[in-house]
């Protein structure tokens, strides 16, 4: 009888340990980094394409290169199941793409302003030659 009691006690202890292990594994799994959203990579790729379309290859090549590199690193992070790192790198890629877009837009606006200044100078010279230097 005493042997039976020990056997039952051991089985109960085993079951308790098994339950603790299962709950610990579940708790650890719930703490694992979530996978990036399914469209996260496509959003980053679209942002890079928008930067290219905005003229980033000419006006902000460094930011565009950073965006592409961060996206490539994010893909590697996915291969190694480093989801937090992948999410961070996708976000960085999008930020670099946005920066490239804005720098490109700024450069184009500056070019337009410079062209307008040149055109105004030509007009001023034409008016001065027609009406004299006292024209203002």
C-alpha positions as CSV (number, residue, x, y, z in Angstrom):
1,X,0.0,0.0,0.0
2,X,2.8,2.4,0.8
3,X,4.4,1.6,-2.5
4,X,1.1,2.6,-4.3
5,X,1.0,5.8,-2.4
6,X,4.5,6.7,-3.5
7,X,3.6,5.8,-7.1
8,X,0.5,8.0,-7.0
9,X,2.5,10.8,-5.4
10,X,5.2,10.6,-8.1
11,X,2.6,10.7,-10.9
12,X,1.0,13.7,-9.3
13,X,4.3,15.4,-9.0
14,X,5.2,14.5,-12.6
15,X,1.9,16.0,-13.8
16,X,2.4,19.2,-11.8
17,X,5.9,19.6,-13.3
18,X,4.5,18.9,-16.7
19,X,1.8,21.5,-16.3
20,X,4.4,24.0,-15.1
21,X,6.6,23.3,-18.1
22,X,3.7,23.7,-20.5
23,X,2.6,27.0,-19.0
24,X,6.1,28.3,-18.9
25,X,6.5,27.3,-22.6
26,X,3.3,29.1,-23.4
27,X,4.3,32.2,-21.5
28,X,7.6,32.3,-23.3
29,X,5.9,31.8,-26.6
30,X,3.5,34.7,-25.9
31,X,6.5,36.9,-25.2
32,X,8.1,36.1,-28.5
33,X,8.3,38.9,-31.0
34,X,5.3,39.2,-33.3
35,X,5.9,38.7,-37.0
36,X,5.7,41.9,-39.1
37,X,2.4,42.7,-40.7
38,X,2.0,40.9,-44.1
39,X,2.0,44.2,-46.0
40,X,4.9,45.7,-44.1
41,X,7.5,44.7,-46.7
42,X,5.3,45.7,-49.7
43,X,4.7,49.1,-48.0
44,X,8.4,49.6,-47.7
45,X,9.0,48.5,-51.3
46,X,6.3,50.9,-52.5
47,X,7.9,53.7,-50.4
48,X,11.3,53.0,-52.1
49,X,9.6,53.1,-55.5
50,X,7.9,56.4,-54.6
51,X,11.3,57.8,-53.7
52,X,12.7,56.7,-57.1
53,X,9.7,58.2,-58.8
54,X,10.3,61.5,-56.9
55,X,13.9,61.6,-58.3
56,X,15.8,60.2,-55.3
57,X,18.4,58.5,-57.4
58,X,19.6,61.9,-58.5
59,X,18.7,64.2,-55.6
60,X,19.1,61.9,-52.5
61,X,20.9,58.8,-53.4
62,X,22.3,58.2,-49.9
63,X,18.9,58.1,-48.3
64,X,17.6,55.8,-51.1
65,X,20.6,53.5,-50.6
66,X,19.9,53.4,-46.9
67,X,16.3,52.6,-47.5
68,X,17.2,49.7,-49.8
69,X,19.8,48.4,-47.4
70,X,17.5,48.5,-44.4
71,X,14.9,46.6,-46.3
72,X,17.4,44.0,-47.4
73,X,18.5,43.6,-43.7
74,X,14.9,43.2,-42.7
75,X,14.5,40.3,-45.1
76,X,17.6,38.7,-43.5
77,X,16.0,39.3,-40.1
78,X,13.0,37.4,-41.2
79,X,15.1,34.5,-42.3
80,X,16.7,34.3,-38.9
81,X,13.3,34.8,-37.1
82,X,14.5,38.1,-35.6
83,X,11.0,39.7,-36.0
84,X,11.6,42.7,-33.7
85,X,14.7,43.6,-35.7
86,X,12.8,43.0,-39.0
87,X,10.0,45.3,-37.9
88,X,12.4,48.0,-36.8
89,X,14.4,47.8,-40.1
90,X,11.2,48.0,-42.2
91,X,10.3,51.1,-40.4
92,X,13.7,52.5,-40.9
93,X,13.5,51.7,-44.6
94,X,10.2,53.6,-44.8
95,X,11.6,56.6,-42.9
96,X,14.7,56.7,-45.2
97,X,12.4,56.5,-48.2
98,X,10.2,59.4,-46.9
99,X,13.4,61.4,-46.3
100,X,14.6,60.7,-49.8
101,X,11.2,61.8,-51.2
102,X,11.2,65.1,-49.3
103,X,14.8,65.9,-50.1
104,X,14.1,65.2,-53.8
105,X,11.0,67.5,-53.7
106,X,13.0,70.2,-52.0
107,X,15.8,69.9,-54.6
108,X,13.3,70.1,-57.4
109,X,11.7,73.2,-55.8
110,X,15.1,74.8,-55.4
111,X,15.8,74.1,-59.1
112,X,12.5,75.8,-60.0
113,X,13.3,78.8,-57.8
114,X,16.8,79.1,-59.3
115,X,15.3,79.0,-62.8
116,X,12.7,81.6,-61.9
117,X,15.5,83.8,-60.5
118,X,17.4,83.5,-63.7
119,X,14.3,84.3,-65.7
120,X,13.7,87.4,-63.6
121,X,17.3,88.5,-64.1
122,X,16.8,88.2,-67.9
123,X,13.6,90.2,-67.7
124,X,15.2,92.8,-65.6
125,X,18.1,93.2,-68.0
126,X,15.6,93.5,-70.9
127,X,13.6,96.2,-69.1
128,X,16.8,98.0,-68.2
129,X,18.0,97.9,-71.8
130,X,14.6,99.1,-73.0
131,X,13.7,101.7,-70.4
132,X,17.1,102.5,-68.8
133,X,18.6,101.7,-65.4
134,X,16.2,103.9,-63.5
135,X,13.4,101.4,-64.1
136,X,12.0,99.9,-60.9
